[in-house]
Amino acid sequence: MDYQVFTLPNGIRLLYKPSESSITHACIVINAGSRDEPESKDGLAHFIEHLLFKRTERRSTRQILNYLEDIGGDLNAYTTKEYTCIHASFLNPYLSRALDLFEDLVFHSAFPVKEIEKEKSVILDEIASYQDQPEEAIQDDFEDMLFAGHALGRNILGTSESVKGLHREDVFSFLSSCYNTEEIVIGVSGNYDFKKLTRVFSKYYNGIPHNRITLQRNAPQHKAETKRVEKAIAQTHCVLGNQAYSIHHPHKTGLLLLNNILGGSGMSSVLNLTIREKYGIAYTIESNYTPLSDSGIFSIYFGTDAEKAEKALSLVNKQLKLLRENKMTDLTLERAKKKLNGLVALAEDNRLGVIIAMAKSLIDYNKVDSLNEVFEKVNNVTSVQLLEIANEICSPAAMSTLMFEPEED
């Protein structure tokens, strides 16, 4: 993949991916997320992401929101279990404006007490809205069950109680202990001369003090569990899954491939063809694999009428049993590889998604794989490896299951 990297003395890196487009996509990715929060401070990382937009030392909230929108640009952010990301899209001439804004938000936010209290109400509403969506809430509750007692199990939004208890000093403590300048990457995809780009980048980020810290992240343990919860809902929702491979595990690519075969993108997945198309049971059924720095999450989700739930669960387990007991044919494996490689290639059209993924890769691996390197990893996966992965990740003894069921009358 065609890219260049420039590193400042404070460790902050610039990642540049050339593009002939008149539109620039840029991001600042920080290796700090909800898993890095102190105990009882659930939701702090996400709370900070909101507060970054509320006031800086030289800009009001209105000025922050208008700074890129006034020139037709777009500005947004999100928090995950391991990352905080701010991203923007804008016309090429306004790169300096975007880099200036990123620097101001991340390193000069003022966090006024008035805004802190006001934003708590916003996040409490966000938490309530997710609780009203069982297909969303069950994912969070499943991860809490999967990583019981571990920071990875925390809801990224936090709880109503934890958010109400957050204070200004918590914000500054998290920033100083988790925002490592050597774990911050600014990604830019646009049409620029790299030397000029590094000068603009240096202008805004060279003066940031070096903050080198090591996050204490420990891999969680897991004990399989099955839980059924009655809720005031119309349908049954189910998630089953297991802890999975980390981003560094040699079987990561194999599980990505197996996941795509089972219930990944598109309508031709095994679960969709079986449960939805053949039996007409579930409108939505899918599987997901999210690799993390020291663990991972593999899960299958479906929602269906209460009287069909057990049948759907039985069919899912039947498909998992087939994957564990039958080696994939060469033809099926070849088709699966072509499909995954095609999806990876098509994702290149999402330039914003690509530059964010590249920035994360630079943090995780200190490099970014080219498309051909990704294809090679996928093509090197064997049917024997897939069988081994299925038996390890989809073992009945290791799988946990969570069901949200309608309350009985």
N, C-alpha and C positions, 0 to 999 in steps of 0.2 A: 504494500500500500504506500502510495506516494505521500510522504509527510516529512516535516522537519521539526526539530525540538531545540529550544533555546532555554538555558537554565540560568537564573540569577543567583548571585552569591547567597541570598537568603533561602534558596531552595525552590522558590516558586518557578514553575515551568510553563513555557509557552509551547503549545502544540499547534502546528499549522498544517492544514490540508488544502492545497491549491484547488481552486475551482474557477471556471470561466464565467460563472454566473454573476449577474449584477447584484445578487442578494447575498449577504453574509449571514452565516449562522455562527453564533459564538456561545460559549458556556464557561462557567467557572465551577469546577467540581472539587469538593472538599471531602477527604476521606474521614468523615465523622457522621454518625447517624444515631438512630434510637438505641442501638445496642451499647453505645458508649455513655449513656446517661447514668448518673449515680442512682443508687437504689432509692426508691420512693420519689424520683423525679421523672416519672414516665411522661413522655410527650415533650420534653424540654427541647430536643433537637428540632422537632417540627415547630414548636413555639418560636424558637429563635428565627427559623426561616421566615415566619410571618413577620416578626418584629423588624427584620432587616429592612423592610420596605416602609417603616413607619416614620422614621426621621433619622437623619445623619447630622454630623456636626455642621454641615453647610447647606443641607437641603431639607425642606419640609416634605411631608408625605405627598402633597399635591405635586411638588416639583419632581419628586422621584418618579411618580406614576406618569407624569407628562413628558419626562425628558426624552424618551424614545417614541412614545405614542405621538408626540407632536410632529415627528418626521415620518410617521407611518410605520414605525417599528413595533415589535411585540416583545414583551418582557414577562417572564414567569419563573416559577421555581418549584421544587419538590424535595421531599425528604424520604429516604429509604432507611432500612435497618443499618446500612453502612455508609451512606453518602448523603451529602447535601449538595444540591445542584441549582444554580441560577442560570437561565439561558435566555437568549435574545436573538431576534432576526430583524434585519434592517438593510437598507441600501448601502452599498459599499462605501460611499463617502463618509459615512457616519461611524466608522469603526472607533475612532478616537473617543467619540461620545460614549459608546458602549463600554469600552475598557475603563474609562474614567468612572462611569456609574458602577460597574462591578466592584472596583476598588473602594469606592465610597461606601457602598452597601456593606461589604464584608468586613472592612477594617475601620470604618468610622461611624458606624451606627451609634445613635445616642441612647436608645432604649429608655425613653421617658416613662416615668411611673404611670402617668395618665394613659399612655398608649398601651402599656403592659396590661393594665386592668381592663381597658376597652377590648383588647384582642382576646382576652380570656373568654369573653362572651361569644366572640365569633367562633372560636374553636369549640366551645361547649355546644354551639349549634351544629358545628360540623360533626362532632361525635354523635349527637342525637340523630342526625340525618343518616349516618352509617348504620346506627342501631335499627333504623326503620327499614333497612334493606338487608334482609336475611342472607341473600347471596353474597353480600360483602361482609357482614358481621360473622358469618360462619368461618370464613377464611381466617379472620383475625383470631377467633376463639380456637380454631384448630391449631394454629401456630403456637398459641399459648399452651395448648395441651401437648404439642409436639416437643416444645422446649420448656417444659414445666420447671419453674423456678429459675430460669436462665434469662439473661437480658434479651436474647433473640426472640423470646416469646412475648415480649411487650408489644402492645398495640402502639404503632407509630404515633397515633394521635394522643396517646395517653388515656387516662380515665378522667371523668368529671372531677373526682376528688383530687387527683394528682395535679391537674391543670390549675385548679383553684389555689393550690398550695405553692405555685411557682412564684419566685421573687426576682428582682433585678440582680441581686448578688449571685443567684443561680446561673443567670445568663452569662455574666462575666467569668464565673468559675469554669463553665463549660467551654467557653471560647479559649481561655488560656490553657486549659488542660487537653483540649481535643483538636483545635485548629492548628495543626502542624504545617508550617509553611513548606516543608519538604513533601507534604502529601496534598498539595494544592496544584491543580493544573488548569490553565486557561486555554481552552480550545477555540480555534478560529478556522472556519472553512469559508474561503473567499478568494478574491482576485487581487493579490498584493505582491509587491516586491518584499522578499523575506527580510532583507537588511533594514528596510524602512519600517517594516512591521516590528522588528525587535527593538528599534529605537522608540517607537510609540509605546510598546509594552514596557520597556525599561523606565520610561518617563513616569509611568503611573505606579509601578510595582517595585522598583529598585529600593525605595525608601522604607519599605515594610520591614520591621524588625524580624530577624531570624528567630523562629520559635520551633525548636526541634524537640519533640516529645514522642514518646512511644506509647501507643494505646495498649492497654491491657485487655486483650481479647482471648478468652478461653473457650475451647470447643465444648459444647454441651453433651450431656449424656441423654439417653432416651430409653424409656420403658413403654412398650406398646400398651395402648389403652383404648377401650371402646366406651363411648358415652352417648346417651340419648337425652335430649333436652326438649321439654315441651314449651312452645311459644305461641303467641297469638298470631299465627300465620295461616295461610290457606293451603300451602303445599309443604311437602317434606323436602328438606335440603340436606345433602350429605357430602362430606369430604372424607376421603380416606387417603392415607399416605404414610410417608416415612421420612426420617432424616436422610439426606443424600450426600453426594460427593461435593467437595469444595471446588473452588476455581482452579486449584493446583493439582487435583487428583487426575491420574492418567486416564480414568474412565469417564471424565466429564463429557467429552465429545460423544462417547458411546451412549451415555444416558440422554444427552440432547437428541440424538438420533432415535433412540427407543421411545422417548417421550413424544416426538413428532409422529412416529408410527402409531402410537397408541391413541393419543387424543390431542395432538397438537394442532397447528394451524391448518385451516381448510376443512372441507366437508368429507374428505375421503379417509379420515382417520378410522382406525379399527373400532373405537368406541362409538363414534358417530354412526358408522355404517351398521353396527350391530344394534345398539340400544335405541337409536332414534329411527333410522331408516328401515330396519328389518322388523322391529317390534313396536315402533311408534310410542315409546314410553316417555322419553325425556326430550323436551325442547332444547335444553342446553346440557351438554355433557362434554367435558374437556379434561385434559391433564396438563400439568405445568411442572416445570423444573427450574428452580432458581438456585444457582450455585452461589455460595457465599465464601468469605475469605477462609473459613475453617470448617465449614459445614455446608449444608444445602437443604432445600425443601423440595420434595417430590410429592405431588398431590393429584387426586382425581376428584372433580366436583360434578354433581348433577342435582337437578331439582325436578321433582315430579309429583303427581298426585299421591296422596298418602297410601292408597291401596295398591299402588304400583311400585312403591319404594323398595320393598324386599325383593321383588322380581328384578328390579334394576340393579340392586346391590349384588344379587346372585349372578347376574350376567357379567357385571364388571369383574367379579372374582373369577369367573370362568375364563374370561379373556386373559387375566393375569396368570392363571394356571397354565394356559396354552403357551404363553410367552416363557414361562419357567421350564416347561417340559419339552418344547419342540424347537429344534434349531431352525432358524429362518432359512428358507431356500435362497439360493444365489440370485434368482430372478427377483424375488421380493425385496431382498437386501439392496440390490442394484437400483430398483425403482425408488426405494426409500432414500437412498443417497442422492439420487438425482433431484428428488423433491426438496430435500433439505438444502442442497446446494443452490437450487433455484430460488428458494425463499431468502437465503442469505444474500444472493446477488440482487434480488429485487429490493431488499432493504436498503441497498446503496442509494436508491432514489430519495430516501428520507435523509437529506443531508444533515438536518439538525440532530436526528437520532444517531447518525453515524459519528458526528464529531463528539457527541456526549459519550458514546460507547468507546471511542478511541481514547478520550481523556481518562475514562475509568480503566481501560486496558493499560495505559501508561503508568497509572498508579499501581495497579495490581501486578503487572509483569515487567514493567519498565521497558515495554516495547509494544508495538501494534502489529498484528499479523496481517499480511496481505490477503486478498481474496484467494489467491492460489494456495497460500499456506493453510487457510481455513478449509478449502476444498480437499487438500491432501490429508488433513487430519480426519475429515469425514470419510474419505475414500479408504483410509487405512483401517477403519473399524471392521471387525470380522463378526461372523455369525456366532462364533464361539464366545467372543467377548460379550455380545448382546445377551447370550444365554446366562453367562456368569453374572452380568449386571442385573438381569431380571430376577435371578434367584437370590441375589443379595438385597436389592432394594425392595422387591415386591414379595418378599417372604411373608407368608401369613402370620408367622410368629412375631414379625417386626412391625407390621402395619398397624397404625392407629386409625380409628374411625370415629367421626363425630356426626350426629344426626340432629337436625332441628325438626321436630315433629309438631303438627297442629295440636293445640290443646283439645282434650276430650270435652265434649259437651257435658 
